[in-house]
Amino acid sequence: MTATVIANLQKLIGTPRDGALLRFSLGNEYLKLGDAHNARLQFAEAVARDPAYSAAWKLLGKALTDDGEPQAALTAYRQGIAVAEKKGDKQAAKEMTVFARRLEKQLEPGGTP
């Protein structure tokens, strides 16, 4: 089912409906498939189109983590936290703070992967 959803969403790329929400939705479907690389590309496009999209920042951090890029994920989470706090999106900021702290501990010398 997810592959069909991805195919349908991809048809909308480059059309007037192509925007942050479409890219977020496409990234989410890629995450469901376990395709972190393509997910991160779509989430990056979503935040490029709407830098205030805190949910996209959160999933960009997850996709980067899953794709083996913890430092880039930490950067995404930090940007997402700033965006969420500015918007008053307290839950998203709280979640990203937890994920960022876990990554910080992993990235410390002697941290657990």
Secondary structure as a PSIPRED ss2 file (coil, helix, strand):
# PSIPRED VFORMAT (PSIPRED V4.0)

   1 M C   1.000  0.000  0.000
   2 T H   0.000  1.000  0.000
   3 A H   0.000  1.000  0.000
   4 T H   0.000  1.000  0.000
   5 V H   0.000  1.000  0.000
   6 I H   0.000  1.000  0.000
   7 A H   0.000  1.000  0.000
   8 N H   0.000  1.000  0.000
   9 L H   0.000  1.000  0.000
  10 Q H   0.000  1.000  0.000
  11 K C   1.000  0.000  0.000
  12 L C   1.000  0.000  0.000
  13 I C   1.000  0.000  0.000
  14 G C   1.000  0.000  0.000
  15 T C   1.000  0.000  0.000
  16 P C   1.000  0.000  0.000
  17 R C   1.000  0.000  0.000
  18 D C   1.000  0.000  0.000
  19 G C   1.000  0.000  0.000
  20 A H   0.000  1.000  0.000
  21 L H   0.000  1.000  0.000
  22 L H   0.000  1.000  0.000
  23 R H   0.000  1.000  0.000
  24 F H   0.000  1.000  0.000
  25 S H   0.000  1.000  0.000
  26 L H   0.000  1.000  0.000
  27 G H   0.000  1.000  0.000
  28 N H   0.000  1.000  0.000
  29 E H   0.000  1.000  0.000
  30 Y H   0.000  1.000  0.000
  31 L H   0.000  1.000  0.000
  32 K H   0.000  1.000  0.000
  33 L H   0.000  1.000  0.000
  34 G C   1.000  0.000  0.000
  35 D C   1.000  0.000  0.000
  36 A H   0.000  1.000  0.000
  37 H H   0.000  1.000  0.000
  38 N H   0.000  1.000  0.000
  39 A H   0.000  1.000  0.000
  40 R H   0.000  1.000  0.000
  41 L H   0.000  1.000  0.000
  42 Q H   0.000  1.000  0.000
  43 F H   0.000  1.000  0.000
  44 A H   0.000  1.000  0.000
  45 E H   0.000  1.000  0.000
  46 A H   0.000  1.000  0.000
  47 V H   0.000  1.000  0.000
  48 A H   0.000  1.000  0.000
  49 R H   0.000  1.000  0.000
  50 D C   1.000  0.000  0.000
  51 P C   1.000  0.000  0.000
  52 A C   1.000  0.000  0.000
  53 Y C   1.000  0.000  0.000
  54 S H   0.000  1.000  0.000
  55 A H   0.000  1.000  0.000
  56 A H   0.000  1.000  0.000
  57 W H   0.000  1.000  0.000
  58 K H   0.000  1.000  0.000
  59 L H   0.000  1.000  0.000
  60 L H   0.000  1.000  0.000
  61 G H   0.000  1.000  0.000
  62 K H   0.000  1.000  0.000
  63 A H   0.000  1.000  0.000
  64 L H   0.000  1.000  0.000
  65 T H   0.000  1.000  0.000
  66 D H   0.000  1.000  0.000
  67 D C   1.000  0.000  0.000
  68 G C   1.000  0.000  0.000
  69 E C   1.000  0.000  0.000
  70 P H   0.000  1.000  0.000
  71 Q H   0.000  1.000  0.000
  72 A H   0.000  1.000  0.000
  73 A H   0.000  1.000  0.000
  74 L H   0.000  1.000  0.000
  75 T H   0.000  1.000  0.000
  76 A H   0.000  1.000  0.000
  77 Y H   0.000  1.000  0.000
  78 R H   0.000  1.000  0.000
  79 Q H   0.000  1.000  0.000
  80 G H   0.000  1.000  0.000
  81 I H   0.000  1.000  0.000
  82 A H   0.000  1.000  0.000
  83 V H   0.000  1.000  0.000
  84 A H   0.000  1.000  0.000
  85 E H   0.000  1.000  0.000
  86 K H   0.000  1.000  0.000
  87 K H   0.000  1.000  0.000
  88 G C   1.000  0.000  0.000
  89 D C   1.000  0.000  0.000
  90 K H   0.000  1.000  0.000
  91 Q H   0.000  1.000  0.000
  92 A H   0.000  1.000  0.000
  93 A H   0.000  1.000  0.000
  94 K H   0.000  1.000  0.000
  95 E H   0.000  1.000  0.000
  96 M H   0.000  1.000  0.000
  97 T H   0.000  1.000  0.000
  98 V H   0.000  1.000  0.000
  99 F H   0.000  1.000  0.000
 100 A H   0.000  1.000  0.000
 101 R H   0.000  1.000  0.000
 102 R H   0.000  1.000  0.000
 103 L H   0.000  1.000  0.000
 104 E H   0.000  1.000  0.000
 105 K H   0.000  1.000  0.000
 106 Q H   0.000  1.000  0.000
 107 L H   0.000  1.000  0.000
 108 E C   1.000  0.000  0.000
 109 P C   1.000  0.000  0.000
 110 G C   1.000  0.000  0.000
 111 G C   1.000  0.000  0.000
 112 T C   1.000  0.000  0.000
 113 P C   1.000  0.000  0.000
